[in-house]
Amino acid sequence: MGLALTARDEPRTSGAEEVSDLLVAAARGGERAWREILDRYAPRVFALAKSRFQSSELAEEITQSVFVTISTKLAGGEYAEKGRFEPWLFRVAMNRIRDEARRAKRHARPTDPEAFGGVTAPGDASLGENDDQLASLRAGIAQLPAADQEIIHLRHQGQMSFRQIAELLDEPLGTLLARHHRALRKLKQLLSVSTESPSP
Amino acid sequence: MTTHDTQHDGGEREHADLVAHLHELGEYDRLSTPANLTDRLMLRTQANLVGADLASGDDRTSSVLVMRSRGWIRAAAAILIIGGGAAVYFSIPAGGSRQPTSTEPAPQIEYAAAEFNLELVDGSFWDDALDGKIDVLVAESTMLGGELDREWDDLDFLSDEGAL
């Protein structure tokens, strides 16, 4: 893939005051503010859900459900802005994703993890020449234990900081960092095994 | 690199290449957000709020719902909530003119109608409303004061705060 590693130990952070102002305005019914919130956060929630289920349709359904909850609570005054919007938003998102995962498990059909590799939803943009490598990466992630997948997705699709993830998962920061480290190591092993496997 | 360094960044420096690819995958997933997702989220969330307003109303049997709209989103949301049937939208100029100057639906309303497969029907503002032919009338809030309120005092009015 040949990408240079961008230096972003802590993923993008939005200006806290700006977000706070937007939330206050949105809670009062400000459509422009609410749209701005959606523009900022919906792609991250969508990516989180899509990475978990590999379905754009389901990811959008989950994203809609999450933001319906958020808007209802904002309008109802159930959320007091104290600079903790992102952890709250992603907690709602993770709960919704876990609910969906449990529901899917009840109706589960056996699926070969390899099958995830080539899945792209209709209308998805092409990955271009990186198709195979990113598909392999996706397949590798799908073989990780669910808890490890969750950390990887929150970090890289949700763009959350380690501190936020630790808070979300109710774990000490050190534990979370160690778990992420182990998840990366496992993923690397899985990918190297996959690369070494002879083609049929 | 010491163990502490590795722990500090969750192993991201040790596995820099892999992390770069994970960032790329994450970026791809975020960029693959469907077109118009924000528009649909606006509709869905506003519709939910309007629905809550409707549910809190005392009388939902009126064939005409006049809504104090703060914008096209709530207008589209009303169309979505009512669903089915014909919806009539009049573009009413701000300032409270008695007669609309245009019966052309706003582009956003056309989008909402297409999105939810609803039919938009033009009609004569006063006559059709009084004949009960209009399912949804969305008017700018400036239009819903004074004269209009008095003439339509037998109708259910819905404000942003709930049924009046």
Interface residues (C-beta under 8 A of the other chain):
Chain A: M1 L3 A4 L5 T6 R8 D9 G29 E31 W34 R35 L38 D39 A42 P43 R44 F46 A47 K50 S51 S56 E60 T63 Q64 F67 V68 I70 S71 T72 A75 A121 G123 D124 A125 L127 N130 Q133 L134 L137 R138 I152 R155 H156 Q157 Q159 F162 G174 L176 L177 A178 H180 H181 R182 L184 R185 L187 K188 L191
Chain B: T6 Q7 H8 D9 G10 G11 E12 E14 H15 A16 D17 L18 V19 A20 H21 L22 H23 E24 L25 G26 Y28 D29 R30 L31 S32 T33 P34 L37 T38 R40 L41 M42 R44 T45 Q46 N48 L49 A52 R70 G71 I73 D160
